[in-house]
Amino acid sequence: MKNIEETKVKKLMTYRWIVWGILAFAYIIVFFHRLAPGVVKEDLVNEFSISGTTFANLGSMYFYAYMIMQIPAGILADSLGARKTVSIGVIASGIGSIIFGLAPSIFWAFIGRLLVGIGVSVVFIPILKIQSQWFKESEFGTMSGITSFAGNLGGIIAQTPLALLVAGITWRYSFVVMGGFSIIIGILCYLLVRNNPTEMNLPSIAQIEGKQEFENNNKKVNLKEGFIKVISNPRTWPGFMIFAGFFGAFVSLTGAWGASYIVDVYKISKVSAANYMISPVLGLAIGSIAIGKISDKIKKRKLPMIVFGSIYVITWGIIAFAGKIPSPILMFLLFTLGFTCSAFVLGWACSKEINPPEIAGISTSVVNIGGFFGAAIVPPLLGKVFDKFGGTLSSIELYHKAFLYCFISAIIGFVFTFFIKETNCKNIYVNKKDDKRAV
C-alpha cells in the first residue's frame, strides 16, 4: 500500500508539470495578443486610415473585454472548472484572431479584437486556481512568477519575431496563423488538463503535506457570498491599485507606443525598434520569477513590492524627463522597467492569502481587474496627446509629454504598496463568524 501511495505521489509530481505546461502555452497566447498591436501599429493605421486615438482604442478593446470578464472568469474557475474554462476561452481567442486578421474594415477589426479579449480573459485566473490545487502553498509565489515568465515569452514573440513574420507573410496572415495555433492549444487543454489531482485518483497536495484539507474545498461554492466577501475585504484593494498603476504604464509602452517611440526618436527600422521592446518584456519575465522566489524565500510579500516599486517609479521618471537617452542606457532602463514592474505579481498571491481559500478564483480575479483597468485607460490618454500635439512638438517633446501619464500611473501604483497587508506567505483569512483561521 505504501508503494502504491508513493507511486501516486510521484505521478502527481510529474503530471502537474504537464498540466502547467499546457496552460503556460495558453498564457503565451494571452501575452502575444496583449502586446501585438504595438508592432503592427503602422500597418493598422495605413490599412484602415485611423487616428492615434482610434488605434489606442483598438488596442484597448482587448483590455476592456479582459477587465469586464475577470469576475466571470473567477466565477467560472470556481464553478465550471479551470479545464473547460481555459479550453473554451483559448478556442474563442483563436477565432477572434482569425477574424482580426481577415477583417475587411475597422469595425470587424474591433469585433475580432473584442473576441480575442473575451477569450483570453478567462485563462489566467483558472491557471492560478489550478496552481493552488497542484502546487504547495509555499510554492505559490514562485509558480506565479514562473507562470508570468512563460506568459511574457508571448510578449517577446509579439515583438521582433512578429515583426519578422509580418514582413514575411503580412500582418493579416500572421494573426490567422496565431489563431490556428490558439485553437490547437485549446483542444490540448481539454484533453490533458485536470482541475485537481483527485480527478486522476491521485492524492491532494494537502494530503501529501500532511495538512488537514480545508473542509469546504470540495463543496459547492456560494458564488454570490464569495464575491461579496472579496470586494468587502479592504485588504483586497491595494493589490488591485498596484496592478492598475504599474501595468497601465507598462502596456502603454510595450503594447502601444514603445516601438513608435524608438522609430520616431532614434530613427531606426521597425524590426530594430521591436528588439528594444523585447528588453522590458524580458525584464518582466525574469523579474516575475525573481520576485516570486525572493518573496517565498524571505516569507514576505510587502517588502519586495515596495523595493521593486520604488525602482520602477524612478526608472519611469528618467524615461519621462531625461531627454534623448543614449541607446545602451535606454536598453538597460527598459529592462529595469520591466524587471521591477513585476512587483504586481505578488498581488495575486496576497489576494489569495487574505481571502477564503475556497474562492481563490474570485479573489485573484478581482485583483486582476486592476491591471486591465489601467491598461484600458492609460494608452488612450497617450493617444490623445499624440493627436493633439503631434504636429506642434518635436518627437522627443511629444513622447515625453505622453510618458508623463505613465509616470503618474506608476506613482499611483507605488503609493498602494504601502497599504498591502503582510501575509508572511500563508493564508491569514479569519472567519469572523467563528473567529477561526480558514485554513
Residue, then its C-alpha position, 0 to 999 in steps of 0.5 A: m500500500k505504501n508503494i502504491e501511495e508513493t507511486k501516486v505521489k510521484k505521478l502527481m509530481t510529474y503530471r502537474w508539470i504537464v498540466w502547467g505546461i499546457l496552460a503556460f502555452a495558453y498564457i503565451i497566447v494571452f501575452f502575444h495578443r496583449l502586446a501585438p498591436g504595438v508592432v503592427k501599429e503602422d500597418l493598422v493605421n495605413e490599412f484602415s486610415i485611423s487616428g492615434t486615438t482610434f488605434a489606442n482604442l483598438g488596442s484597448m478593446y482587448f483590455y476592456a473585454y479582459m477587465i469586464m470578464q475577470i469576475p466571470a472568469g473567477i466565477l467560472a474557475d470556481s464553478l465550471g472548472a479551470r479545464k473547460t474554462v481555459s479550453i473554451g476561452v483559448i478556442a474563442s481567442g483563436i477565432g477572434s484572431i482569425i477574424f482580426g486578421l481577415a477583417p475587411s474594415i475597422f469595425w470587424a477589426f474591433i469585433g475580432r479584437l473584442l473576441v480575442g479579449i473575451g477569450v483570453s480573459v478567462v485563462f489566467i485566473p483558472i491557471l492560478k486556481i489550478q496552481s493552488q490545487w497542484f502546487k504547495e502553498s509555499e510554492f505559490g509565489t514562485m509558480s506565479g512568477i514562473t507562470s508570468f515568465a512563460g506568459n511574457l515569452g508571448g510578449i517577446i514573440a509579439q515583438t521582433p519575431l512578429a515583426l519578422l513574420v509580418a514582413g514575411i507573410t503580412w500582418r493579416y496572415s500572421f494573426v490567422v496563423m496565431g489563431g490556428f495555433s490558439i485553437i490547437i492549444g485549446i483542444l490540448c487543454y481539454l484533453l490533458v488538463r485536470n482541475n485537481p489531482t483527485e480527478m486522476n485518483l491521485p492524492s491532494i497536495a494537502q494530503i501529501e503535506g500532511k495538512q488537514e484539507f480545508e473542509n469546504n474545498n470540495k463543496k459547492v461554492n456560494l458564488k454570490e457570498g464569495f464575491i461579496k466577501v472579496i470586494s468587502n475585504p479592504r485588504t483586497w484593494p491595494g493589490f488591485m491599485i498596484f496592478a492598475g498603476f504599474f501595468g497601465a504604464f507598462v502596456s502603454l509602452t510595450g503594447a502601444w507606443g514603445a516601438s513608435y517611440i524608438v522609430d520616431v526618436y532614434k530613427i531606426s527600422k521597425v524590426s530594430a525598434a521591436n528588439y528594444m521592446i523585447s528588453p522590458v518584456l524580458g525584464l518582466a519575465i525574469g523579474s516575475i520569477a525573481i520576485g516570486k522566489i525572493s518573496d517565498k524565500i524571505k516569507k514576505r510579500k510587502l517588502p519586495m513590492i515596495v523595493f521593486g516599486s520604488i525602482y520602477v517609479i524612478t526608472w519611469g521618471i528618467i524615461a519621462f524627463a531625461g531627454k534623448i537617452p543614449s541607446p545602451i542606457l535606454m536598453f538597460l532602463l527598459f529592462t529595469l522597467g520591466f524587471t521591477c514592474s513585476a512587483f504586481v505579481l505578488g498581488w495575486a498571491c496576497s489576494k489569495e492569502i487574505n481571502p477564503p481559500e475556497i474562492a481563490g478564483i474570485s479573489t485573484s480575479v478581482v485583483n486582476i481587474g486592476g491591471f486591465f483597468g489601467a491598461a484600458i485607460v492609460p494608452p488612450l490618454l497617450g493617444k490623445v496627446f499624440d493627436k493633439f500635439g503631434g504636429t506642434l512638438s518635436s518627437i522627443e517633446l511629444y513622447h515625453k509629454a505622453f510618458l508623463y501619464c505613465f509616470i503618474s500611473a506608476i506613482i499611483g501604483f507605488v503609493f498602494t504598496f504601502f497599504i498591502k497587508e503582510t501575509n508572511c506567505k500563508n493564508i491569514y483569512v479569519n472567519k469572523k463568524d467563528d473567529k477561526r483561521a480558514v485554513 
